[in-house]
């Protein structure tokens, strides 16, 4: 199954959370290295990683349910 077809089977909120998590993760790493918001940087990275990981897990489950 192609990647785009797999993503189409995911629920819209799962895809939005996946993108939000990736964005927060990227923003957090940027904040760590840029020097701005350093006090919040690792918290932002952690929140982004958790949201992104949870959304990817839900997409993974959705893919494997469709194979059965």
Beta strands, then each sheet from edge to edge (+ up, - down):
end
